[in-house]
Amino acid sequence: MQKLKTDESNTRLNIIYVPIRELKPSEYNPRKISKESLEQLKESMRRFQVVDPIIVNAAPNRRNIVIGGHMRLRGAKELGFKEIPVVYVKISDIKQEQELNIRLNRNTGEWDFSLLTNFSEEFLGGIGVRPKLTKYDLDHIASNKRVYGRVNNARVLIIDEVSMLSERTLGMVEAVCRAVRQNQNPFGGLQVIFVGDFFQLPPIEKHEYEESPRTHRTQKTFLEQSDSDRFAFASRHPHPSI
């Protein structure tokens, strides 16, 4: 692939505030913007303003065309912001502009789930990391070619440190396996090996067993539960994640 050509003005990035009315979304941007994702972004903007500049073309023939940050621009418009932080890059070749757009959309990173467990489900749910899956979510996951291939080619699913996972989380994993494999047997027919202490109280679930001033007593405390309730994952149907 041809190396991106830019002039010297691109070697040092400067953030400037630009009136939103002057910016134009690119006509080819392939990123879908769901209503839910947009609302989550707008909530972040309400709390913290726009802390991530959008990328805009400075080339004369493509002046003020947005390359990256279309959802941030739309959210700022809907919230009534007048200006937005911008980083300008000068790319006169539209093919290279499109390449940068695709790369910015693609390079979003992945979660390190072992570190993500340090945050409570309540906290993650509040910022858009969902504690449960809808049918739309399952269909969307199943349509991902990479996920589809890996799940369908698998024969055995090994889950280590199972006591660190809540029933809800394992229920979501099980639901994804069934949806992707189109098999209504548990875990989509996969052989599953759980490794860990099944009777250990999951520390990441501490907030679920305590009294909350908002919800009062939503669940039994650990000592009030029966032995069968103390398993990290109790197999029940239908799963609460669907």
N, C-alpha and C positions, 0 to 999 in steps of 0.2 A: 504493500500500500504506500502511496506517495506521502512523503513527509510533509506535515503541515507547514506552509510558508507564512511567516508573519514578519512585520517590520520591527525595528528596534523598540518602538513604543510599547510592544507587548512584553518585553523582557522584564519590566517592572510594572506591577499591577497597582492601580490606584482606585480607591473606592470614592465615587462621587454620588451625590443625590440628584436624581433627574426627575422632572415632572412626569407623572404616570401617563398623562395625555400624549406625551411625545413618543412613547414606546409602542412598537407594533409587534404582535405575536407572529412568529413565522407561520407560513401557510402550510408547511409540510410536517410540523411537529407531530410525531406518532404517539406520544404519551397520552394515555387516557386519564381523565380526571374524574374520579368518582365523587359523588356528592358527599359520602362519608369522609373520604380522604381530605376533601376541600374543607369541610367543617372542622376537622381535627387541626388542620393547618391554620385556619382562621382563629381557633381558640389559642393556639400557640402565639399567633401574632398579637392577639388581645393582651396576652400576659407579658410577652417579651419584645413586642414590636418586630420589625424585620431585621433579623440578625445575620442573615445569609444573603449576600448580594446576588443579583441576577446577572447573567452574562449577556452582553449586548454587542452587536457588531458596530464598529466605527467606520468601516469602509464607506466611501462616498456613495457607491452604488447599492449599498445595503444598510445605510445609515439608520440606526435605532431599531433594527430588526432583532428581536429577542432570540437568542440561541439556547440559553438554558435558564430555567426558572419561570416557566409559563404559569404553573400553579400558584407560585408566590405572587406573580403579577396579578393574576385573577383575584386571589384572596385579598390583596391590598386594595384593589379597585372596589370590591364588594364591601370592604370595611370603611371605605371613604378616605383612604390615605391619599394625599396629594403628591407625595414624592416617595421614591423607593431607592435604596442603595444599588448602585450599578458598577460593574467592572466592564470596561470597554476593551474589546479585542478587535484588531483590524484584519479582516479576512475578506478579500474581494472575490475570491472564487467560491461560488455558491455550493459546489460539491464538497469543498473542504469545510464550509460552514455547516453543511448537513452532517458531515462526519463527526464534527465536534458535538453537535446536538445529540447524535445517537450515542456517542461515548459518554456524554454527561448523563443521559437517561439510563444507560446500561450500568455504569459504574456506581451503583448505589450501595454496594457492600452487603454483607450478610451478618446475621446475629451470631454471637458466641453464646449459645444457650446455657453453657455452664456458668457464665458470668451473669446472664440474664436472671438466673434463679435467685440472685442476691436481692432482687427487687420484689416487692409484694405484688400479688395479682391485682389488688385494688389500685396501686400506683400505676402499674402498666396499663390497666384498663382505662384509667383517666387520661392517658396521653395517646390512646389509640391502639395500643397493643392489646388485642382483644382477648378476654378470658374465655370466650366461647366462639364457636363457628356457626355461621348461618349456612343455609343451602347454597346461597350465592358463593360464599367463601369456598365451600367444598368443590363446587363446579369449577371455580376459577383455579383452584389448586390442581384439580384433575386435568385441566386443559394445558398445564405447563408441561412441555415435552420432556424437559430434564427430570422433573419429579415423576412424571408418568413412567419414563424408562427405568429409573432407579427402583421405584417401588414395585413395578411389575417384574423386574428381573431378580428381585430379592427372593430368597427362599426362607431365610431365618432372620428375625429381628431380635437383636440383643439389646436390652435396656439395662444399663449399669446404674448403680446408686438409686434404685427404684424408690427407696424410702424418701428421697429428696423431692419426688414428684407427687403432686396432688392427684386425686382421683379425676378431677376435671381435666388436668393436663393430659393424663393418659387416655381419658375418654376422647379428647380431640385427636390424639395420635391414632387411636383405633378407628375413629370416624373417617379420618383421611385415608387410612389403608383400605377401608371398605369402599370409599368413593372412587379412589384411583383404580383399584383392582376390579371394581364393579362386581364385588363378591360380598354378600351380606353375612357371611360367616364372621366370627370374631377376628378382628385384625385382617379382614379380607382374605382369610384362609392361610395367612402366614404362620409359621411356627414361631412362637415368641418365647424368649428366655429372659426371665427377670433375675437380676443379680442385686442383692442388697438385703438389708434388715427390714423385713416386712412389718415388724412390730414397733419400729422406731417412729416416734412422733416427728413428722416432717417439720423442721425449723422454719421453712419458708412459709408455712401455713399458720404460724402462731397467731396472726391477727384474726384468723377465722374462728378460733376457739375462745377468744376473749370477748368480753362485753364491750359493745360499741355504743357511744352516746347517741349515735344516729339510728342504729338498727336494734339496739338493746341486745337481747339474746337471740342471735340468728341460728346458732348451732349449739349442740351439747358441748360441754367442755370435755377434754380428753378423758378425765377420770370418770365422767358420767357415761361414757360410751361403753358398749359391750365389747367383748373380745373381737367379735366379727367386724365391729365398726372401726377397730383400730388399725386394720390393714391399710396400707398406703393406697391400695386400689381395690375397691370392692366391686366385683362384676355385677352390674345391674343393668336392666333394660327397661325402657329405652334410655339411651345415654343422655345426660343433661346437656351435652354439647351440641345436640342437633335441634 
